Amino acid sequence: MNSQRSEPVDENFLREVAGLEQCAPPSGPQPAGPDDASGLLELFDSQSGSRHLDFAARELGRRGSGYYSIGSSGHESNAAVAAASRTTDPALLHYRSGGFYLRRAAQRAGTTPLRDVLLGVVAAAEEPIAGGRHKVFGNAELSVLPQTSTIASHLPRAVGVAFGLERSGKLGVDSEWPRDSVVVCSFGDASVNHSTATGAINTALHCAYRMIPLPLLLVCEDNGLGISVPTPEGWIRQTFGSRAGLPYFAAEGDDPAESLATAERAADWVRRHRKPAFLHLRTVRLMGHAGSDVETGYRSRDEIAAEHRRDPLLATGRALVRNGVLSPREVIERYEAKRAEVAETAEWALGRRKLTSRAEISAPIARETPGEIAARADSPTASAAERSSPVERGGTTEQDALTLAQSINRALAEELERDGRVLVFGQDVARKGGVYGVTRGLWKKFGAGRVFDTLLDEQSILGTALGAGLTGLLPVPEIQYLAYLHNAADQLRGEASTTGFFSSGRYRNPMVVRVPGYAYQRGFGGHFHNDNSVAALLDIPGLVVASPAKPDDAAAMLRTCVAAAAVDGRVCVFLEPIALYHTRDLHEHDDEGWTARYPAVGTGHVPLGTARQYYEGSDLTLVTTGNGLAMSLRVARRLAQRGVGVRVLDLRWLAPLPREQLLTAAEATGKVLIADETRTSGGISERVVTALIDSGFTGKIRRVTSEDSFIPLGEAAYRVLLDEDDVEKAALEML
């Protein structure tokens, strides 16, 4: 690799440092004691290493040997934040954090940060955190959690980690990090305008206002640009400089002494007070947004030159000379030695093995150990007497036939009894017991430390779960309605489900997200309370999507989901059909056909991706789930009275889909009718049809679905939703 190739910012640094030879020697007392000298030298080495990593990445990109990589040049002052924190302080970093990463690595012997980063640039399989799947800053030994090109999406998780550190300590749960840790979260000035940032910071302040400990250091690296769009001068100070409950610290990145001192004050304040604080670090952005960015397309040459004069690496070099630590020649020699080291390491990295197989690439996405899940789900909890007593369940006993809502309530109580790490939280879930009473009595029995209300922000609810799971807890958050989940889908798609992928399985997000959903509520609803859109969930790799309908299935499947989260770190979404919560009858009034006894511990485990079949008919297979199950069972009964043999297959799991059972049930009749309450486009039936065709099924397939429509109020809703009569009509036509 050509280590002599020069960038304008490189030429500027060398010229400016060489020019210091002409300066008069420093006069008066200088802060050049051993501590100051070593601190400046460590800062310079980290900053120059980061700068040369950027040069190497750009050169590798030109040669077609490196891949998309956002540089850290101009942001190297974030190395001061690393110097002010500990290697046991969890760090969720902005993508321009090369200086931080190298400075933190310098605090721990045996690390190889230059290798780490360059292996990521060339997508080598032995890169120590992502395994060549993406270029990230991450290292478990350094407590750096891998992030990709985050646009504030990591802030809700950072709030959750800070919350989880304190809550796990309070509950006596072992965490990966010491309880006195500070969570460091860095982001850009443009990102503060994103809804995830405003929501996360508001949540942090809400916690502080309520005296809930939250040790979070928010670091805004302000370079004045969002790709090409300028941030108004003074906007960050105006927005955060006098925010009630959020102490504000500010430093200029081209003043290394000020950066170090201010970062130390900010980190120390958070560590002592266990409250959030805001560090405004003024930086510059050198060499454009990314390797392909042509900066002169939106900035004048004078503006670019002005940024070069504020180069933090140059400022540290000047400080070394000014304080008598190094001569200008020695600064340049140290800088060039780092260039040679990076160039040599880059050549070594080029020869390392790349990922080549589908199996290897996708291995970290979804770990599954069925035996361990079954053992955990079937393990005993408390005594039978304790299980059947104090939790308020409307007077039911262990032997009563339960509704869906009662069964889920009892399963949640069981999990809270089973494992002290389990938390149940969301809007209205505590004192009120949920909009539909599903969590009633849990707050009273298990206390506010484990069952609690959150503020009304779905991104923050999921962020709390994301962070809590990393700190040793087992979160079961509730999103109040399916329609509200879409406000925060990226917390599942971009954050929760990618963590294992970008950490080679080292970090996981164990969580079970309960979501009341689907339609058919009478007298209440419209679109936001009757949402049947599940498409956003069905293409997220590794995400478990449960869709129980019967009360006994719901309890058993919830056990499975919590076990999968606890054992394998799985992210599960548990879709609960609201319209069936309090349903008791199936065919006639008072037949109690939709109630079920609570499945006893040891007998009520439903493996992931397994369906449930009703009847053994040989004429037609009805495939369905959720509200469609009750419709299909009624249709099957009426068809049986006409001599038609129907088997009904309740999928139960939308992901992973029970493909083998689906094919077996289909081939048993040769005719498949899918009764799908979700929409024609992007709904469940599309997946079922595809699975059957991919499996080689050659029989007849038909589907009846809800319309591609939002759901209106009142009786009009039933003009666009799947109708039981339509299911029966389609079945007869197929026969």
C-alpha angles and dihedrals in degrees: 000000000000104000092180097066107119132212122202091250089052092051091048092053094049093046094048095047092046088052090060088076087074093054122103114256115264116272130207128020114332127200093240103132121138094269094048092046095050092044092053093044093050090047092050094048092051093045095047091046090053091047093052090047087059092050091049092048091052092048092047088050091053089053093049091243099103131055140223106314129169110217130230097213110138093018096074090113086082085080085079089062090054090050089053094051136061130247086244093059108100110238126199103186142204113241092253094066103117092121092049093048095050094044093050091048089054088065092063124059119232098030122133105200097164090055091045094056097041093049086056093049092055093039095239118178094230094058098133103235113022095024094226095309094114141349104259140149105242140133127158093206088057094042090240109146111210117250129176127208092328119189095191092299089121095058097083089052091049089055088049093051091051090048092045094051091060097037094049090051092049091051094045093245118150113245132191091238132052116264092241091059124126120221112227117204121177129189142156131269093249091052093062088075093060118104092238090058096046091046094047095047090047089052091051091052091045089056092047091049090053091047092247107150112246115166099195127149109199110202116195110194100202114198093157096244142089098200095298102344115096120231108228111259110261095013096122094048091045092051101041106015095091104019111149111247094012115095111215124218122180134190138170111239092216091062105073095185092052092045092052095045095045094047090051092051092048095047092045092050092053092045093051099040100034089221133115123269134183123231113195107200113187108216140162131230115231127190096015134281096300140344094282096045117112101208095189089067091076107013130061122236090246090056091050092048091051089055091052089057088058094051106145092211090054089048091054091048090052090049091053090053095040092052094047095245096122137004118239089255091052091049090054092045090052090048093049092047088057090049090055092047092051092046092051091047091049091055090050091049092053090066096053123110121268129213109271111166133066091227094054093046095050098036096103095049100081123009113190128184105173095185094055091044091053092048092051095044092049097044117117122258122191129332118296090247092055092046093054100044135057104024109099108241104156094272097303122145132208092268098046122110104253135209121233092262093049092048093051090047091053092046091053090050089049092053092047088052093044099052129026090206094067117108125186115198145147141110111326095350098120122052094008093044095225132303089281099032094252094134095037114146097010095102091050094051103037101031137234092287091070106021113043146149121248132203118270102272121107094199090056093045091055092040089055088053092047092053096040091055091055092053096057100271128121108225125201103184124181125221102202097225135007091241089059092055090071089067088067106025093126090064085066099034103037101026116022099037097042098051095086091043094053094042099043087244095306091119125038136180106224106193144132113211111202112208123182104212153137123076143266098096108149120217094007135065139030119188103331095047096037106046120157099177113121100153093104090062101044101070099048108113114239096005114137113219116191122191110183122180108171120064096237092049091050093056094044094045092049088054089052094049094049089047092049089051093047097044104032103018092243124172108227132187113202110201112201119194103231094200090061097047095100100018114129105169132063110177109005138013112284094005090125087214094147097051126087140183115260110262111249119240109270094028104056107071120125113195117229113271098017123132130210121230127207120198129354102245119159101202104065140006116215111200117195148128141200115010088355090070095067090047092048094049091052092047091049091053093051092047090049089056086059092050097261117136112219130177117200119209117198105200092201091180120063090183122054088027115216093241100165095050090044092055093045092052091046095050091048090070106015089223125086127188115185115207103199122179091190123082129293091242118053094000134130096269092064089061092047094051091047092049092052094048093045089051092055099253109165101181130099119296127188133162137201116197145163116275125266089259142109112252117257129206127276126353091342087077090070091060091067102032128085108276127210092225090055090053091052093045092051091047092054092047091053090051 
